[in-house]
């Protein structure tokens, strides 16, 4: 059954990978632009979709199958001849996931997504779009923004001022990793991003929680107790929970609290949203 266009909705555009867990011999679907809409739908958003590029290998087929199982709209999903994006991860001494390497986005980075009229129609239909630094979609941001009600962007640890200055004028929400930064550094970074007219700026710093600016007001959100099995995907879960909260009418405080609970829950299982697949690597 199709839902009315007014239903809260989110469209992810850009990166997808499989995360190969070297210690387990399994890979899981992932990638920020893919994880966020998948998790948002799990958290109660009425509609979610994904536009991206998958390879014609077992990894690409598994990503597609996981999206179909989750009920996402994938009417503009592309497939190309080449390897799907893939990252290799392992556990460190503290039990946290660390990235050991990747194939640099695979076929997705080699070809790069470009928005056509059908993509733009989907953007208008969903209204709210999320993408990331790993999507290599910067040239398309002005076009996407022209057709979207909101456009959020995950910078991860890419905090170069020149890069932020190139991206920030085209987005409505920015999310960054504050790993290794002091409180003062984070305050300065939030102010810098907001100076480009970005209404929501969020910075997460692991166990220190999140630093937030929304509609001119600052917030802090702590973490919630978790039975930690795997930390991979916790940041994407926080973001998905926050966006779900805001899009379904919660206050900023309630959305941040909900997001913290979502992140804690994700730490309790392997992969960003499950779906392990044996690897022959």
Secondary structure, 3 states (H helix, E strand, C coil): CCCCCCCCEEEEECCCEEEEECCCCEEEEECHHHHHHHHHHHCCCCEEEEECEEECCHHHHHHHHHHHHHCCECCCCEEECCCCCEEEEEECCCCCEEEEEECCCHHHHHHCCCCCHHHHHHHHHHCEEEEEHHHCCHHHHHHHHHHCCEEEEEEECCCCHHHHHHHHHHCCEEEEECCCCCHHHHHHHHHHHHCCCCCEEEEECHHHCEEEEECCEEEEECCCCCCCCCCCCHHHHHHHHHHHHHHCCCCHHHHHHHHHHHHHHHCCCCCCCCCCEECCC
